[in-house]
Amino acid sequence: MKHIHGGDVYHHQGCVDFSANCNPLGTPGKVRQAVADSLDELVNYPQVGYESLKKAIAQYEQVNKEQVICGNGAAELIYTLILALRPRQALVLAPTFAEYEQALENLGCRVDYYGLKRECSFQPQSDFFDRLTPQVDVVFLCNPNNPTGLLLEREFLERVLDICDKHQTMLVVDECFLDFVKEPKKYSLKEELSENPHLFLLKAFTKRYAMAGVRLGYGLCQNLDLLERMGRMTQPWNLSVIAQKAGIAALKEEDYVRRGRQIVFQEIERMKQEFQKLGIKTYDSQANYLFFEGPKDLWEKCLDKGILIRDCSNYTGLSKGYYRVAVKMPQENDRLLKALGELYL
């Protein structure tokens, strides 16, 4: 139960899935076409080193291609990063994305948790810096955090980075959901990469382009020795022909990304207002999902109405009664709001 994620549409067919947080527009048509066109190449092994994809990502992110590493989703990169680092002690927020702790525990690393408190609106406080001791080998932060959707301010991030650099602690910042933040550059640490060999940024195609089934993520890091060690931890064909072609096509979809962002910005504000009208305790998420509190049986009641939401009780630090829902297209959001209205009114 601890490591069950959202998006389990296979056991809940016919439901509207609010448990996985992807671009509400769905997979771009040109990405679908790229997948179809790649079928003629299925007889060939994928390109080892994915040179074309790496160049496309480097151009998109405006970094050197040597700073780019790709994986079978961002999740694979988390595991290969831990294998390459071999940390003995890690610091992780609670709650946050479960794959960090699972990857660390699988390697026998001691995981220390910094508990985010409800009375502090699930935001880390100044005592977090006291936890950044020289004994900590790696720190994982998710910005905006999953499942809360809350942002870590730039000042906070830079202070963490300074301390980690001083202690030679690797700081891993998961920026997979920054694409749906109004001012992503304000919160990204990408500009700090060139001067910080102890900084690793996680990115993914999954959310930005609604292509979770393709499995494609990437990391950015200045530490080329670390990237080389990570490369040795994966099998040589970890990115399929389909994933490489889909990724190159996706990076050209600039208008699609802009439209998806605008829908999220409009709909999340509407959803927050409607949740408040229903008396639902909702947190001020800045991502493409809402984090809220509700009855302990809300997941089951929504499922009865054909709505699949994310029960967050398996996140470390949370219990029954915490939920997350994606921001989808207006008509889908209307269906969720209608179901909640029937349950709450």
Summary of the structure (lengths in Angstrom):
residues: 345
radius of gyration: 19.8
end to end distance: 31.2
largest distance: 58.2
contacts: 1120
relative contact order: 0.19
helix: 46%
strand: 16%
